[in-house]
Amino acid sequence: MVVAVVRPDKLGDVKQALAEIGAPSLTVTNVSGRGSQPAKKGQWRGEEYVVDLHQKVKIECVVADIPAQDVVDAIAEGANTGEKGDGKVFVLPVESATQIRTGKTGQDAV
């Protein structure tokens, strides 16, 4: 499983890059977090506040037929802006999978 946390505005580019390599499916979740991207200051009703949790998109992609490194490279290429806060990509092992509708297991379920 490849898990990536990227900027929301780069989701379209990442989806296109994954489609070009034939990545079969993905799950996208809106998340917030902080890392090396600097905090932003804002003002609301005369009070100043600091936003240190930035909006991000978490992408999860389980692959069996495509090398995980190809998926990592596609995500990194699609999400790269060259600025702090571009995100990170993680690769995790998947022990098993079961497709609920058909009951298929293992690589057939992916």
N, CA, C and O atoms as a Tinker XYZ file with bonds, in Angstrom:
   440  protein
     1  N      0.849000   -1.169000    0.000000    73     2
     2  CA     0.000000    0.000000    0.000000    64     1     3
     3  C      0.890000    1.227000    0.000000    63     2     4     5
     4  O      1.856000    1.314000    0.759000    81     3
     5  N      0.555000    2.163000   -0.854000    73     3     6
     6  CA     1.254000    3.435000   -0.923000    64     5     7
     7  C      0.316000    4.490000   -0.338000    63     6     8     9
     8  O     -0.822000    4.640000   -0.783000    81     7
     9  N      0.807000    5.211000    0.655000    73     7    10
    10  CA     0.035000    6.267000    1.313000    64     9    11
    11  C      0.784000    7.579000    1.105000    63    10    12    13
    12  O      1.979000    7.671000    1.383000    81    11
    13  N      0.080000    8.583000    0.620000    73    11    14
    14  CA     0.698000    9.886000    0.382000    64    13    15
    15  C     -0.164000   10.979000    1.002000    63    14    16    17
    16  O     -1.392000   10.895000    1.005000    81    15
    17  N      0.493000   11.993000    1.521000    73    15    18
    18  CA    -0.183000   13.180000    2.035000    64    17    19
    19  C      0.347000   14.346000    1.204000    63    18    20    21
    20  O      1.537000   14.658000    1.248000    81    19
    21  N     -0.547000   14.991000    0.442000    73    19    22
    22  CA    -0.132000   16.041000   -0.497000    64    21    23
    23  C     -1.052000   17.254000   -0.386000    63    22    24    25
    24  O     -2.073000   17.223000    0.301000    81    23
    25  N     -0.664000   18.318000   -1.080000    73    23    26
    26  CA    -1.493000   19.533000   -1.134000    64    25    27
    27  C     -2.796000   19.233000   -1.889000    63    26    28    29
    28  O     -2.773000   18.507000   -2.883000    81    27
    29  N     -3.923000   19.778000   -1.433000    73    27    30
    30  CA    -5.194000   19.520000   -2.120000    64    29    31
    31  C     -5.218000   19.990000   -3.570000    63    30    32    33
    32  O     -5.862000   19.364000   -4.411000    81    31
    33  N     -4.522000   21.089000   -3.870000    73    31    34
    34  CA    -4.543000   21.610000   -5.231000    64    33    35
    35  C     -3.731000   20.758000   -6.204000    63    34    36    37
    36  O     -3.807000   20.974000   -7.413000    81    35
    37  N     -2.962000   19.802000   -5.707000    73    35    38
    38  CA    -2.178000   18.922000   -6.572000    64    37    39
    39  C     -2.861000   17.569000   -6.785000    63    38    40    41
    40  O     -2.305000   16.702000   -7.459000    81    39
    41  N     -4.053000   17.377000   -6.222000    73    39    42
    42  CA    -4.754000   16.094000   -6.348000    64    41    43
    43  C     -5.019000   15.732000   -7.803000    63    42    44    45
    44  O     -4.822000   14.580000   -8.190000    81    43
    45  N     -5.455000   16.675000   -8.611000    73    43    46
    46  CA    -5.728000   16.404000  -10.018000    64    45    47
    47  C     -4.489000   15.926000  -10.762000    63    46    48    49
    48  O     -4.564000   15.002000  -11.572000    81    47
    49  N     -3.353000   16.554000  -10.491000    73    47    50
    50  CA    -2.100000   16.154000  -11.139000    64    49    51
    51  C     -1.679000   14.756000  -10.696000    63    50    52    53
    52  O     -1.188000   13.966000  -11.503000    81    51
    53  N     -1.872000   14.451000   -9.412000    73    51    54
    54  CA    -1.514000   13.128000   -8.898000    64    53    55
    55  C     -2.424000   12.063000   -9.514000    63    54    56    57
    56  O     -1.949000   11.001000   -9.916000    81    55
    57  N     -3.724000   12.341000   -9.589000    73    55    58
    58  CA    -4.649000   11.379000  -10.195000    64    57    59
    59  C     -4.287000   11.113000  -11.650000    63    58    60    61
    60  O     -4.341000    9.970000  -12.103000    81    59
    61  N     -3.922000   12.150000  -12.380000    73    59    62
    62  CA    -3.542000   11.991000  -13.778000    64    61    63
    63  C     -2.264000   11.157000  -13.899000    63    62    64    65
    64  O     -2.170000   10.283000  -14.761000    81    63
    65  N     -1.284000   11.428000  -13.036000    73    63    66
    66  CA    -0.024000   10.681000  -13.066000    64    65    67
    67  C     -0.269000    9.202000  -12.741000    63    66    68    69
    68  O      0.346000    8.326000  -13.347000    81    67
    69  N     -1.159000    8.926000  -11.791000    73    67    70
    70  CA    -1.477000    7.539000  -11.446000    64    69    71
    71  C     -2.220000    6.843000  -12.580000    63    70    72    73
    72  O     -1.988000    5.662000  -12.839000    81    71
    73  N     -3.109000    7.563000  -13.258000    73    71    74
    74  CA    -3.840000    6.978000  -14.389000    64    73    75
    75  C     -2.893000    6.626000  -15.530000    63    74    76    77
    76  O     -3.084000    5.619000  -16.211000    81    75
    77  N     -1.874000    7.456000  -15.739000    73    75    78
    78  CA    -0.922000    7.210000  -16.820000    64    77    79
    79  C     -0.106000    5.941000  -16.614000    63    78    80    81
    80  O      0.306000    5.310000  -17.588000    81    79
    81  N      0.139000    5.552000  -15.346000    73    79    82
    82  CA     0.889000    4.318000  -15.104000    64    81    83
    83  C     -0.033000    3.122000  -14.898000    63    82    84    85
    84  O      0.435000    1.998000  -14.718000    81    83
    85  N     -1.345000    3.362000  -14.923000    73    83    86
    86  CA    -2.310000    2.273000  -14.808000    64    85    87
    87  C     -2.614000    1.840000  -13.391000    63    86    88    89
    88  O     -3.016000    0.697000  -13.172000    81    87
    89  N     -2.429000    2.731000  -12.415000    73    87    90
    90  CA    -2.782000    2.400000  -11.033000    64    89    91
    91  C     -4.287000    2.191000  -10.965000    63    90    92    93
    92  O     -5.046000    3.069000  -11.375000    81    91
    93  N     -4.730000    1.052000  -10.460000    73    91    94
    94  CA    -6.132000    0.655000  -10.580000    64    93    95
    95  C     -7.130000    1.460000   -9.756000    63    94    96    97
    96  O     -8.209000    1.792000  -10.247000    81    95
    97  N     -6.788000    1.774000   -8.524000    73    95    98
    98  CA    -7.773000    2.450000   -7.679000    64    97    99
    99  C     -7.058000    3.235000   -6.591000    63    98   100   101
   100  O     -5.878000    3.021000   -6.313000    81    99
   101  N     -7.802000    4.146000   -5.985000    73    99   102
   102  CA    -7.243000    4.908000   -4.878000    64   101   103
   103  C     -8.363000    5.402000   -3.983000    63   102   104   105
   104  O     -9.524000    5.472000   -4.385000    81   103
   105  N     -7.990000    5.739000   -2.771000    73   103   106
   106  CA    -8.918000    6.315000   -1.806000    64   105   107
   107  C     -8.357000    7.671000   -1.400000    63   106   108   109
   108  O     -7.163000    7.799000   -1.131000    81   107
   109  N     -9.213000    8.676000   -1.358000    73   107   110
   110  CA    -8.785000   10.042000   -1.033000    64   109   111
   111  C     -9.559000   10.519000    0.195000    63   110   112   113
   112  O    -10.780000   10.380000    0.272000    81   111
   113  N     -8.824000   11.083000    1.152000    73   111   114
   114  CA    -9.418000   11.598000    2.379000    64   113   115
   115  C     -8.878000   12.997000    2.633000    63   114   116   117
   116  O     -7.684000   13.237000    2.458000    81   115
   117  N     -9.733000   13.920000    3.041000    73   115   118
   118  CA    -9.286000   15.257000    3.437000    64   117   119
   119  C     -8.772000   15.183000    4.871000    63   118   120   121
   120  O     -9.474000   14.713000    5.766000    81   119
   121  N     -7.549000   15.649000    5.081000    73   119   122
   122  CA    -6.929000   15.628000    6.402000    64   121   123
   123  C     -6.267000   16.974000    6.657000    63   122   124   125
   124  O     -6.175000   17.808000    5.756000    81   123
   125  N     -5.807000   17.186000    7.888000    73   123   126
   126  CA    -5.007000   18.369000    8.187000    64   125   127
   127  C     -3.819000   17.927000    9.020000    63   126   128   129
   128  O     -3.887000   16.938000    9.750000    81   127
   129  N     -2.733000   18.671000    8.901000    73   127   130
   130  CA    -1.530000   18.305000    9.634000    64   129   131
   131  C     -0.499000   19.401000    9.555000    63   130   132   133
   132  O     -0.715000   20.446000    8.942000    81   131
   133  N      0.623000   19.142000   10.186000    73   131   134
   134  CA     1.699000   20.116000   10.136000    64   133   135
   135  C      3.024000   19.396000    9.994000    63   134   136   137
   136  O      3.187000   18.250000   10.414000    81   135
   137  N      3.956000   20.097000    9.395000    73   135   138
   138  CA     5.291000   19.563000    9.177000    64   137   139
   139  C      6.238000   20.723000    9.002000    63   138   140   141
   140  O      6.308000   21.610000    9.853000    81   139
   141  N      6.973000   20.722000    7.898000    73   139   142
   142  CA     7.961000   21.775000    7.685000    64   141   143
   143  C      7.358000   23.043000    7.073000    63   142   144   145
   144  O      8.024000   24.076000    7.003000    81   143
   145  N      6.101000   22.965000    6.632000    73   143   146
   146  CA     5.445000   24.134000    6.054000    64   145   147
   147  C      5.211000   25.174000    7.154000    63   146   148   149
   148  O      4.676000   24.831000    8.208000    81   147
   149  N      5.597000   26.428000    6.937000    73   147   150
   150  CA     5.472000   27.430000    7.991000    64   149   151
   151  C      4.012000   27.731000    8.349000    63   150   152   153
   152  O      3.114000   27.616000    7.515000    81   151
   153  N      3.804000   28.115000    9.602000    73   151   154
   154  CA     2.477000   28.498000   10.074000    64   153   155
   155  C      2.080000   29.830000    9.457000    63   154   156   157
   156  O      2.930000   30.659000    9.132000    81   155
   157  N      0.775000   30.020000    9.300000    73   155   158
   158  CA     0.259000   31.277000    8.762000    64   157   159
   159  C     -0.480000   32.020000    9.861000    63   158   160   161
   160  O     -1.136000   31.414000   10.708000    81   159
   161  N     -0.364000   33.336000    9.834000    73   159   162
   162  CA    -1.086000   34.164000   10.798000    64   161   163
   163  C     -2.302000   34.748000   10.113000    63   162   164   165
   164  O     -2.252000   35.136000    8.946000    81   163
   165  N     -3.393000   34.804000   10.855000    73   163   166
   166  CA    -4.619000   35.381000   10.335000    64   165   167
   167  C     -5.257000   36.279000   11.376000    63   166   168   169
   168  O     -4.797000   36.361000   12.515000    81   167
   169  N     -6.317000   36.948000   10.971000    73   167   170
   170  CA    -7.014000   37.818000   11.903000    64   169   171
   171  C     -8.507000   37.632000   11.706000    63   170   172   173
   172  O     -8.996000   37.619000   10.576000    81   171
   173  N     -9.234000   37.487000   12.817000    73   171   174
   174  CA   -10.671000   37.307000   12.764000    64   173   175
   175  C    -11.292000   38.088000   13.899000    63   174   176   177
   176  O    -10.952000   37.881000   15.064000    81   175
   177  N    -12.200000   38.984000   13.563000    73   175   178
   178  CA   -12.868000   39.853000   14.547000    64   177   179
   179  C    -11.867000   40.577000   15.439000    63   178   180   181
   180  O    -12.066000   40.697000   16.648000    81   179
   181  N    -10.812000   41.046000   14.836000    73   179   182
   182  CA    -9.824000   41.823000   15.573000    64   181   183
   183  C     -8.816000   41.006000   16.355000    63   182   184   185
   184  O     -7.878000   41.567000   16.920000    81   183
   185  N     -8.985000   39.707000   16.402000    73   183   186
   186  CA    -8.049000   38.845000   17.133000    64   185   187
   187  C     -7.125000   38.140000   16.154000    63   186   188   189
   188  O     -7.564000   37.631000   15.123000    81   187
   189  N     -5.847000   38.116000   16.487000    73   187   190
   190  CA    -4.877000   37.425000   15.647000    64   189   191
   191  C     -4.802000   35.959000   16.072000    63   190   192   193
   192  O     -4.846000   35.648000   17.262000    81   191
   193  N     -4.690000   35.067000   15.097000    73   191   194
   194  CA    -4.557000   33.647000   15.392000    64   193   195
   195  C     -3.531000   33.036000   14.444000    63   194   196   197
   196  O     -3.211000   33.605000   13.400000    81   195
   197  N     -3.024000   31.867000   14.826000    73   195   198
   198  CA    -2.008000   31.171000   14.038000    64   197   199
   199  C     -2.602000   29.863000   13.523000    63   198   200   201
   200  O     -3.179000   29.086000   14.283000    81   199
   201  N     -2.451000   29.637000   12.227000    73   199   202
   202  CA    -2.894000   28.384000   11.616000    64   201   203
   203  C     -1.649000   27.537000   11.377000    63   202   204   205
   204  O     -0.858000   27.821000   10.478000    81   203
   205  N     -1.482000   26.489000   12.193000    73   203   206
   206  CA    -0.328000   25.626000   12.005000    64   205   207
   207  C     -0.729000   24.228000   11.531000    63   206   208   209
   208  O      0.135000   23.387000   11.284000    81   207
   209  N     -2.025000   23.979000   11.404000    73   207   210
   210  CA    -2.512000   22.736000   10.800000    64   209   211
   211  C     -3.023000   23.084000    9.405000    63   210   212   213
   212  O     -4.025000   23.782000    9.257000    81   211
   213  N     -2.328000   22.592000    8.392000    73   211   214
   214  CA    -2.652000   22.905000    7.011000    64   213   215
   215  C     -3.528000   21.813000    6.401000    63   214   216   217
   216  O     -3.378000   20.635000    6.722000    81   215
   217  N     -4.433000   22.212000    5.528000    73   215   218
   218  CA    -5.299000   21.262000    4.839000    64   217   219
   219  C     -4.475000   20.452000    3.846000    63   218   220   221
   220  O     -3.709000   21.011000    3.061000    81   219
   221  N     -4.637000   19.145000    3.887000    73   219   222
   222  CA    -3.930000   18.236000    2.993000    64   221   223
   223  C     -4.910000   17.178000    2.487000    63   222   224   225
   224  O     -6.052000   17.102000    2.941000    81   223
   225  N     -4.447000   16.372000    1.550000    73   223   226
   226  CA    -5.220000   15.254000    1.028000    64   225   227
   227  C     -4.395000   13.995000    1.240000    63   226   228   229
   228  O     -3.215000   13.951000    0.891000    81   227
   229  N     -5.018000   12.972000    1.812000    73   227   230
   230  CA    -4.356000   11.688000    2.021000    64   229   231
   231  C     -4.824000   10.735000    0.927000    63   230   232   233
   232  O     -6.023000   10.522000    0.746000    81   231
   233  N     -3.871000   10.169000    0.203000    73   231   234
   234  CA    -4.166000    9.252000   -0.897000    64   233   235
   235  C     -3.654000    7.875000   -0.510000    63   234   236   237
   236  O     -2.494000    7.723000   -0.128000    81   235
   237  N     -4.518000    6.875000   -0.609000    73   235   238
   238  CA    -4.132000    5.498000   -0.331000    64   237   239
   239  C     -4.352000    4.682000   -1.596000    63   238   240   241
   240  O     -5.412000    4.754000   -2.217000    81   239
   241  N     -3.343000    3.908000   -1.970000    73   239   242
   242  CA    -3.401000    3.130000   -3.203000    64   241   243
   243  C     -2.766000    1.767000   -2.945000    63   242   244   245
   244  O     -1.575000    1.677000   -2.647000    81   243
   245  N     -3.562000    0.712000   -3.061000    73   243   246
   246  CA    -3.039000   -0.648000   -2.908000    64   245   247
   247  C     -2.768000   -1.195000   -4.300000    63   246   248   249
   248  O     -3.651000   -1.203000   -5.157000    81   247
   249  N     -1.541000   -1.651000   -4.517000    73   247   250
   250  CA    -1.163000   -2.152000   -5.836000    64   249   251
   251  C     -0.620000   -3.571000   -5.727000    63   250   252   253
   252  O      0.048000   -3.925000   -4.755000    81   251
   253  N     -0.920000   -4.374000   -6.746000    73   251   254
   254  CA    -0.394000   -5.733000   -6.806000    64   253   255
   255  C      0.290000   -5.986000   -8.143000    63   254   256   257
   256  O      1.283000   -6.711000   -8.202000    81   255
   257  N     -0.233000   -5.394000   -9.222000    73   255   258
   258  CA     0.284000   -5.637000  -10.569000    64   257   259
   259  C      1.351000   -4.619000  -10.984000    63   258   260   261
   260  O      2.106000   -4.864000  -11.925000    81   259
   261  N      1.416000   -3.492000  -10.294000    73   259   262
   262  CA     2.341000   -2.416000  -10.642000    64   261   263
   263  C      3.363000   -2.312000   -9.509000    63   262   264   265
   264  O      2.978000   -2.389000   -8.343000    81   263
   265  N      4.643000   -2.140000   -9.810000    73   263   266
   266  CA     5.628000   -1.945000   -8.742000    64   265   267
   267  C      5.289000   -0.717000   -7.894000    63   266   268   269
   268  O      4.938000    0.338000   -8.422000    81   267
   269  N      5.398000   -0.872000   -6.584000    73   267   270
   270  CA     5.085000    0.233000   -5.673000    64   269   271
   271  C      5.953000    1.451000   -5.959000    63   270   272   273
   272  O      5.498000    2.584000   -5.802000    81   271
   273  N      7.190000    1.233000   -6.374000    73   271   274
   274  CA     8.083000    2.368000   -6.650000    64   273   275
   275  C      7.574000    3.209000   -7.819000    63   274   276   277
   276  O      7.763000    4.425000   -7.831000    81   275
   277  N      6.932000    2.577000   -8.800000    73   275   278
   278  CA     6.347000    3.336000   -9.909000    64   277   279
   279  C      5.231000    4.247000   -9.410000    63   278   280   281
   280  O      5.085000    5.376000   -9.878000    81   279
   281  N      4.443000    3.745000   -8.454000    73   279   282
   282  CA     3.358000    4.549000   -7.875000    64   281   283
   283  C      3.944000    5.706000   -7.073000    63   282   284   285
   284  O      3.461000    6.835000   -7.160000    81   283
   285  N      4.981000    5.425000   -6.296000    73   283   286
   286  CA     5.652000    6.478000   -5.515000    64   285   287
   287  C      6.189000    7.562000   -6.445000    63   286   288   289
   288  O      6.009000    8.753000   -6.189000    81   287
   289  N      6.848000    7.145000   -7.526000    73   287   290
   290  CA     7.412000    8.113000   -8.472000    64   289   291
   291  C      6.328000    8.957000   -9.130000    63   290   292   293
   292  O      6.504000   10.162000   -9.311000    81   291
   293  N      5.201000    8.329000   -9.491000    73   291   294
   294  CA     4.104000    9.066000  -10.125000    64   293   295
   295  C      3.501000   10.089000   -9.163000    63   294   296   297
   296  O      3.215000   11.219000   -9.560000    81   295
   297  N      3.308000    9.702000   -7.912000    73   295   298
   298  CA     2.755000   10.627000   -6.922000    64   297   299
   299  C      3.722000   11.783000   -6.684000    63   298   300   301
   300  O      3.316000   12.944000   -6.641000    81   299
   301  N      5.004000   11.457000   -6.530000    73   299   302
   302  CA     6.004000   12.507000   -6.280000    64   301   303
   303  C      6.086000   13.481000   -7.447000    63   302   304   305
   304  O      6.228000   14.687000   -7.243000    81   303
   305  N      5.996000   12.969000   -8.656000    73   303   306
   306  CA     6.038000   13.838000   -9.836000    64   305   307
   307  C      4.804000   14.731000   -9.912000    63   306   308   309
   308  O      4.915000   15.919000  -10.214000    81   307
   309  N      3.632000   14.166000   -9.639000    73   307   310
   310  CA     2.399000   14.938000   -9.721000    64   309   311
   311  C      2.236000   15.960000   -8.614000    63   310   312   313
   312  O      1.604000   16.996000   -8.818000    81   311
   313  N      2.801000   15.685000   -7.435000    73   311   314
   314  CA     2.603000   16.552000   -6.271000    64   313   315
   315  C      3.703000   17.587000   -6.084000    63   314   316   317
   316  O      3.560000   18.486000   -5.256000    81   315
   317  N      4.777000   17.485000   -6.822000    73   315   318
   318  CA     5.931000   18.348000   -6.589000    64   317   319
   319  C      5.694000   19.782000   -7.049000    63   318   320   321
   320  O      5.332000   20.031000   -8.198000    81   319
   321  N      5.909000   20.727000   -6.117000    73   319   322
   322  CA     5.914000   22.156000   -6.459000    64   321   323
   323  C      7.274000   22.764000   -6.186000    63   322   324   325
   324  O      7.564000   23.872000   -6.636000    81   323
   325  N      8.113000   22.045000   -5.449000    73   323   326
   326  CA     9.422000   22.552000   -5.085000    64   325   327
   327  C      9.415000   23.426000   -3.844000    63   326   328   329
   328  O     10.432000   24.033000   -3.509000    81   327
   329  N      8.282000   23.499000   -3.158000    73   327   330
   330  CA     8.158000   24.329000   -1.964000    64   329   331
   331  C      7.941000   23.456000   -0.738000    63   330   332   333
   332  O      7.587000   22.283000   -0.857000    81   331
   333  N      8.154000   24.033000    0.439000    73   331   334
   334  CA     7.866000   23.313000    1.678000    64   333   335
   335  C      6.383000   22.987000    1.720000    63   334   336   337
   336  O      5.556000   23.776000    1.260000    81   335
   337  N      6.041000   21.820000    2.272000    73   335   338
   338  CA     4.645000   21.440000    2.402000    64   337   339
   339  C      4.114000   20.625000    1.237000    63   338   340   341
   340  O      2.906000   20.411000    1.138000    81   339
   341  N      5.006000   20.159000    0.341000    73   339   342
   342  CA     4.558000   19.331000   -0.786000    64   341   343
   343  C      3.998000   17.992000   -0.324000    63   342   344   345
   344  O      3.130000   17.429000   -0.991000    81   343
   345  N      4.474000   17.472000    0.800000    73   343   346
   346  CA     3.931000   16.234000    1.338000    64   345   347
   347  C      4.960000   15.130000    1.431000    63   346   348   349
   348  O      6.158000   15.341000    1.244000    81   347
   349  N      4.450000   13.932000    1.728000    73   347   350
   350  CA     5.302000   12.759000    1.887000    64   349   351
   351  C      4.581000   11.547000    1.325000    63   350   352   353
   352  O      3.356000   11.536000    1.197000    81   351
   353  N      5.373000   10.512000    0.986000    73   351   354
   354  CA     4.839000    9.256000    0.477000    64   353   355
   355  C      5.407000    8.127000    1.325000    63   354   356   357
   356  O      6.607000    8.086000    1.594000    81   355
   357  N      4.535000    7.210000    1.746000    73   355   358
   358  CA     4.934000    6.066000    2.562000    64   357   359
   359  C      4.539000    4.783000    1.850000    63   358   360   361
   360  O      3.519000    4.742000    1.163000    81   359
   361  N      5.340000    3.736000    2.010000    73   359   362
   362  CA     5.023000    2.432000    1.441000    64   361   363
   363  C      4.893000    1.447000    2.606000    63   362   364   365
   364  O      5.806000    1.299000    3.419000    81   363
   365  N      3.734000    0.776000    2.668000    73   363   366
   366  CA     3.445000   -0.160000    3.754000    64   365   367
   367  C      3.101000   -1.534000    3.184000    63   366   368   369
   368  O      2.493000   -1.624000    2.118000    81   367
   369  N      3.480000   -2.598000    3.874000    73   367   370
   370  CA     3.083000   -3.928000    3.408000    64   369   371
   371  C      1.603000   -4.191000    3.729000    63   370   372   373
   372  O      1.081000   -3.702000    4.731000    81   371
   373  N      0.949000   -4.957000    2.882000    73   371   374
   374  CA    -0.437000   -5.365000    3.120000    64   373   375
   375  C     -0.436000   -6.878000    3.293000    63   374   376   377
   376  O     -0.009000   -7.608000    2.398000    81   375
   377  N     -0.908000   -7.346000    4.430000    73   375   378
   378  CA    -0.885000   -8.783000    4.715000    64   377   379
   379  C     -1.901000   -9.555000    3.894000    63   378   380   381
   380  O     -1.594000  -10.624000    3.368000    81   379
   381  N     -3.105000   -9.023000    3.782000    73   379   382
   382  CA    -4.131000   -9.722000    3.004000    64   381   383
   383  C     -5.210000   -8.742000    2.588000    63   382   384   385
   384  O     -5.284000   -7.623000    3.096000    81   383
   385  N     -6.045000   -9.179000    1.657000    73   383   386
   386  CA    -7.169000   -8.367000    1.193000    64   385   387
   387  C     -8.321000   -9.297000    0.843000    63   386   388   389
   388  O     -8.101000  -10.419000    0.386000    81   387
   389  N     -9.539000   -8.838000    1.056000    73   387   390
   390  CA   -10.733000   -9.593000    0.698000    64   389   391
   391  C    -11.709000   -8.647000    0.019000    63   390   392   393
   392  O    -12.048000   -7.597000    0.565000    81   391
   393  N    -12.158000   -9.018000   -1.170000    73   391   394
   394  CA   -13.165000   -8.217000   -1.860000    64   393   395
   395  C    -14.522000   -8.659000   -1.323000    63   394   396   397
   396  O    -14.877000   -9.834000   -1.422000    81   395
   397  N    -15.266000   -7.742000   -0.766000    73   395   398
   398  CA   -16.511000   -8.072000   -0.073000    64   397   399
   399  C    -17.550000   -8.667000   -1.016000    63   398   400   401
   400  O    -18.174000   -9.676000   -0.686000    81   399
   401  N    -17.744000   -8.060000   -2.181000    73   399   402
   402  CA   -18.797000   -8.510000   -3.107000    64   401   403
   403  C    -18.573000   -9.933000   -3.597000    63   402   404   405
   404  O    -19.502000  -10.741000   -3.604000    81   403
   405  N    -17.336000  -10.247000   -4.011000    73   403   406
   406  CA   -17.075000  -11.544000   -4.645000    64   405   407
   407  C    -16.461000  -12.569000   -3.697000    63   406   408   409
   408  O    -16.503000  -13.769000   -3.969000    81   407
   409  N    -15.898000  -12.107000   -2.597000    73   407   410
   410  CA   -15.229000  -13.018000   -1.678000    64   409   411
   411  C    -13.811000  -13.366000   -2.105000    63   410   412   413
   412  O    -13.155000  -14.183000   -1.458000    81   411
   413  N    -13.326000  -12.757000   -3.189000    73   411   414
   414  CA   -11.948000  -13.016000   -3.633000    64   413   415
   415  C    -10.975000  -12.539000   -2.562000    63   414   416   417
   416  O    -11.248000  -11.583000   -1.836000    81   415
   417  N     -9.836000  -13.221000   -2.477000    73   415   418
   418  CA    -8.825000  -12.855000   -1.493000    64   417   419
   419  C     -7.465000  -12.727000   -2.155000    63   418   420   421
   420  O     -7.272000  -13.140000   -3.299000    81   419
   421  N     -6.523000  -12.146000   -1.417000    73   419   422
   422  CA    -5.156000  -11.991000   -1.913000    64   421   423
   423  C     -5.070000  -11.011000   -3.072000    63   422   424   425
   424  O     -5.778000  -10.004000   -3.108000    81   423
   425  N     -4.183000  -11.326000   -4.029000    73   423   426
   426  CA    -3.975000  -10.426000   -5.170000    64   425   427
   427  C     -5.212000  -10.326000   -6.039000    63   426   428   429
   428  O     -5.416000   -9.297000   -6.683000    81   427
   429  N     -6.048000  -11.355000   -6.085000    73   427   430
   430  CA    -7.277000  -11.298000   -6.864000    64   429   431
   431  C     -8.234000  -10.227000   -6.337000    63   430   432   433
   432  O     -9.030000   -9.676000   -7.098000    81   431
   433  N     -8.158000   -9.934000   -5.046000    73   431   434
   434  CA    -9.043000   -8.938000   -4.439000    64   433   435
   435  C     -8.589000   -7.516000   -4.738000    63   434   436   437
   436  O     -9.387000   -6.579000   -4.708000    81   435
   437  N     -7.300000   -7.367000   -5.026000    73   435   438
   438  CA    -6.759000   -6.022000   -5.271000    64   437   439
   439  C     -7.104000   -5.628000   -6.695000    63   438   440
   440  O     -6.752000   -4.533000   -7.135000    81   439
